[in-house]
Amino acid sequence: MTAEGHLLFSVATLVLAQKLEITPVLAQGDWFHMIPAVLLGSLLPDLDHPGSILGRLFRIISLPLSKLCGHRGFTHSLLAFCGLAILWETQVAPYIAISADFFHALLLGYLSHLLADMLTPSGVPFLWPLKMRFALPILAKKNSKKGERFISVIILVGALFLPPHLTFSLPTQINHWLQMYHDKRTPF
């Protein structure tokens, strides 16, 4: 999927998550915090590709990561997703006041990237280092911008037409962890 596709897909996913009230923080979050965070999060997994937007900006990280794991390797796994959450919580949050809605949107953007790449024939290695890949190859062509835009529009339109009181809450333990994080942080 292209960078444009990931950016569009992440915003559509954010609108859907906010509408479904997946977490209380996203349901009540500030769009000025959440939009930049979801956009950043949607580009993070491609840090393993030196030609990507973030790969070009952070070559010192991208080149070794690319040589070590290859594109759509470690950074496209649930292990990396969890690692990002733990790294953020232990190394960033104690030193920088970041609002909970930014953090939730960043994680949602990262996850949206993985889900979007899952729509391609190559799929993603959710269980990396296992070689198994997960794919729902709806986007058959490589870099199908029209297909990427169409899927994003479908998600966005679907989200906008959801009934107002329809909610989807995460499993209890995940929601509890996110609520504990939210309680520790106060929005700025």
HELIX and SHEET records of a PDB file:
HELIX    1   1 ALA A    3  LEU A   20  1                                  18    
HELIX    2   2 PRO A   24  GLN A   28  1                                   5    
HELIX    3   3 TRP A   31  LEU A   43  1                                  13    
HELIX    4   4 LEU A   44  ASP A   48  5                                   5    
HELIX    5   5 ILE A   53  LEU A   57  1                                   5    
HELIX    6   6 ARG A   59  CYS A   69  1                                  11    
HELIX    7   7 PHE A   74  HIS A   76  5                                   3    
HELIX    8   8 LEU A   78  LEU A   87  1                                  10    
HELIX    9   9 TRP A   88  VAL A   92  3                                   5    
HELIX   10  10 ALA A  100  MET A  118  1                                  19    
HELIX   11  11 LYS A  145  LEU A  160  1                                  16    
HELIX   12  12 THR A  172  LYS A  184  1                                  13    
END                                                                             
